[in-house]
């Protein structure tokens, strides 16, 4: 089997947003030698809708650390919600972006990394509410996804199950933080390449180390 890189992320994870350029660069460098898959972790799955306010207060300081460490920039449209917790109408939930990713992966598995990155940009830079169906419309032409088909699947039980399957797989892989990158080299063997934000040079060196071990 061709070794597979599993990128375990969540659309609402700020550190994953900062990690997007790293995983995209890794895919560009290794796509001829490795398969890539993105798994949604399900970081925010409230039983009852929970207002963004509490999370916003944490992000008010945390986002600066992400920017300084990763070089990514959070957009003013996102930060408005962060700094106006009493006015925002957001109720974050990881389910819908996970379903959207499942729909994309079925049709264009090779574009999963790019799509995950675009979902995070839509949230963290453009300030789109990922629980709102309209947040995805601008991406559909770019990924050659038929509108009617996409929106039918977005509210279907079948694709909800696919999203939950990915979340269950993340649990099974004992991932408890995002971003996490694993490499599967056989049915039973996985290497943990990174947990938490990791820069490109470090990640690439770990990939090379595994590939050397695999070389006959």
N, C-alpha and C positions, 0 to 999 in steps of 0.2 A: 504493500500500500504506500501511496505517496504521503509523507508526513503532513499533518494538518495543524495549522496554527488556529487555536480557539481564542478569540478575543471576547472575554466576558465583560460586559459593560451594562450601563443603564442610561437611558436617554436623559434622566434627570441628574446624573452624576457629574458635578462640575469638574472633578479631576479627570474624568473620561473626556470631557470637552477639551481640556488642556492636553490630553494624550493623543487626540485625533491626528495631529500632524505626524506624530511618531509612528503610529500604526499604519497610516497611509504610506509613509516613506518605506516602512518595512515591507509592506505588500508590493510596492513598486519594485523594490530590490529583489524580492524572492518569489514573485508570482510564477516564475517558470519552474521553480524547484519545489515549492510548497503550496498546498491548498490553504485557503483562508476561510474561516467561518466566524460569524459574530453571534453570540448568544446573549439574549436579554436577561438580566439578572432579576428583575422585579424588585427593585429597591424600595419603591413606594407602592404598597398595595393595601390601602386603608379599607377596613370593613365598612366604615362610614366615611363619606367625603370629608376631608380634613383641609381646612383653609391654609393657604400658603404663608400666612402671617408668622407662625412659629418658625418655620424653615427660613423665612426671609431674614429674621433677626440674626440667625447663625451665618447666613450668606453675606450679610453686611460687612463682616470682617474677613470671612474665609475666602471670598472671591479675590481679594488683593493678594493673598498668599498663592493662589492658583496662577494668577497673572505673573507674579514675580518669579515663580518657579518654572513655569512652562513657556512664558512669552506670549500666551494666548490673550486675547482681549475680549472682555464681556461688553456687550452693546448697551447703549443708553436705554433702548426700549425694554430690555430685560431688567436693567438696574432700576428703572422706574418702579417696577413691581417690588423689587427688593427693598427700596427705600420709602415706599408708600404702602406698608403692610396693611394699614387700616382701609386703604382704598382699592386694593387689588381684588379682582373677582376670581382669582385662580384657586383651583382645588386639585393639586398635582396627583397624578396616578400613572404609574408606569405601564399600565395594561395596554392602552391604545397605541403608543409608539412601538410596543413589542409586537402587537398584531400587524401593524404596518410593515415592520421589518420581516415578519414571517411571510407576508404577501410578496414582498420584493424578492426574498430569498428563493421562493418557489420558481419565480420567473427568471430572475437574474442573480443566481448565487454568487457570481463573480463580482457583483457590485455591492455586496453587503457592507463592506468596510466604508465605502464612499457614502452609502445611504445613511448608515448610523452617524457618520460625521455630519452629514447635512441636516439630520434631525436635531443634532445638538446645536448646530449653528442657528437653526430656525428658532430654537428655544433661547439659547444663551446670548445670541447676538441680536437677532431680529425681534425677540420678545414675543414669539408666537406661543399660544396656549396649546400644548400637545394633547389636551383632552378634547379639543375642539376639532371636529372633522375638517374644517376649513384650513387648518394649519398644514395640511398635507397637499393641498391642491396644486400649489406652485411647483412641487417636486415631480408630479406625475409625468408631464411631457419630457422632462429631463431624463427620466428612467424608463420611458416608453411603457408606461402603465396606463391602460385604458381606464378612464374616469369611472364609468358606470360599473365596470368589473371590480375596480379597486374598492369603491364605496359599498358594493354589495358584500364583498369579502370582509370589509372592516367591521361590519356588524353581524357577521355570521359566527355561529357556534364553532364551526370547523376550524377557523383561523384563530379563534380564541384558544382552542385546544392546542394548536401548534405553538402559540406563544407560551402557554403554560408548560408545554413539553420542554421548551428551551429553558424556562425558569427552573424546572425540576432537574434538568441535566446540570445546570450550574450548581445546584445544591448537591447533587450526586458527586460532582467533581470537587466538593468541599471548598468551594470558593465562598469567602465571607467578606470580601471587599472588592471595590472596583477602582480602576481597571485592573483586571488580572489577565495575564497571557499564559496559555499553556500550549505545549506542542505534543501531539499524539503521534507516536512512531510505530505503535502496533496496537492490536486489539486491547491489550491490557496495560500498555506502558505510556505514561504521560510524564512530561517534564514541566515543572513550574518555571517559566522564564521570567515572570515579573508579577509582583503584587503591589498595587499602588503605582503612582506615577514613576516612570523610569525613562531616562533619556535615550535617544536613539543609539548612541555609541555603545552604551551598556547592554541594551537589548540585542543589538546586532552581534556583539561579542558572545552572548549566551547562545544565540541561534547557531553561530559558527561552531561553538564548542560541541553542541549536540550533533550537528552534522558531521563533525570530525569523528565523534564516537561511533556514528552509524556507518561511516565509510569502511568498506571491507579491508 
